[in-house]
């Protein structure tokens, strides 16, 4: 369906307005009209028109002494409403469900809570792994799960040291990483390849592959993973089947969080 000239003009106006808002939000100090025009590559008259409308609606103020413009805190109200009414599970539920249908593997959505994995969502077919799992609302160790290691990969050295001192690296299976040096090497590898593997480290017989989800602050906010019987999830399966679908799904959720997801 073709787009009318009026629709194109409206789309361009919205795009310009969002560009202006991003410009103001990225600046640490209020900006002059000329500075905003230069940074947004828009005529000063156009910028002034947008700023005047935003001031009328209470989203921008002008310092009467310096004649510089900045966002008011009213802009935060929009974000507060979104976070209150649209939680991560709600935002991603259709993507998680679609991924589970496409892969026929278990799919988990995980965040960090109190230095542990918290499962927000988990969809799977018990027949595909041979037994039932209770995941939603449960917590698992960060160091022994694919999603947990994705979240740990965002830690600084000081944060990782604090985590190990507080939680330790308890052994859950014969494959669990229990040495600090081994965990550090594993996290370095995860940062390089962009995904993490739980190779029967949390539960015998299960293998899991996990990728990060990014929020608007450009930080890892969560992880999404696919899991199944260890004998089925081979390296070839990971490279040719799981990652090609997991990564786009993570990018879609990141987009809904206002975040940036690196390309493969």
Residue, then its C-alpha position, 0 to 999 in steps of 0.5 A: x500500500x502506497x503512502x500519501x504525501x501527507x503521511x510521509x510529511x507526518x512521519x518525517x515530522x515525528x522523526x524530527x521531533x524524536x531526534x530533537x528529544x534525543x538531542x536534548x536528553x543526550x546533553x548534560x547541559x541546556x542548549x542554545x537554539x543554534x546549537x540544537x539546530x546544528x546538532x539535529x541538522x534542522x533549520x532554526x525556525x523548525x527547531x523553534x517551532x518544535x521547542x515552543x510546542x514542547x514548552x506549551x505541553x510542559x516537556x521543555x523549559x527555557x532558561x530566561x538568563x542563558x536562553x538555553x533549552x532543556x527537558x523537564x522531568x515531565x518526560x520521565x512520566x511517560x517512562x514511568x507509565x510504560x514501566x508500570x503497565x508494560x513489564x518485561x514479560x508482557x513486552x516479550x511474551x509473544x516473541x518468547x511464544x513464537x520462538x518456542x513454536x519455531x524451535x520446539x525447544x524450551x525457551x526461558x526469559x531471565x533477569x538478575x535478582x539478588x545475584x541470582x537468575x530469576x525466571x520471568x517466563x519459561x515455555x517448553x514441551x515436557x516431552x522434548x526433554x523427558x521430564x517436567x521443570x518448574x521455572x517461572x518465579x524460581x531462582x538459579x545460580x548465575x555461575x551455573x546457567x547460560x543466562x546467568x553467565x550472560x548476566x555475569x559477563x556484564x559485571x566489572x571485575x569488582x562486581x564479580x569479586x563481590x559476587x564470588x565472595x557473597x555467593x561462592x561457586x557451589x558445585x551443582x553437577x560434575x560440569x559446574x564451574x567452581x574455580x574463579x579463574x575458570x569462570x573469568x576465562x568463560x566470561x571473557x569467551x562469552x563477551x567475544x562470541x556474544x552468547x553463553x552455554x550451560x553444558x549440563x552445569x546446572x542440571x544433568x542432561x540439560x544443555x542451554x544456549x543464551x543470548x543477552x537482551x539490552x535496555x535503553x541504557x545500553x546495558x544488559x537487562x535480561x537474557x533469553x535462552x533455549x534449552x533441551x536434552x544435552x544429546x540433542x543440542x549439539x554444536x551444529x544445532x547451536x550454530x545452525x538452528x538455535x543462534x539464528x533464531x535466538x539472536x533476532x528474538x533478542x534484538x526484537x525484545x531489545x528494541x521494545x526496551x529501547x535498547x541496542x542489540x549488536x548485529x551478528 
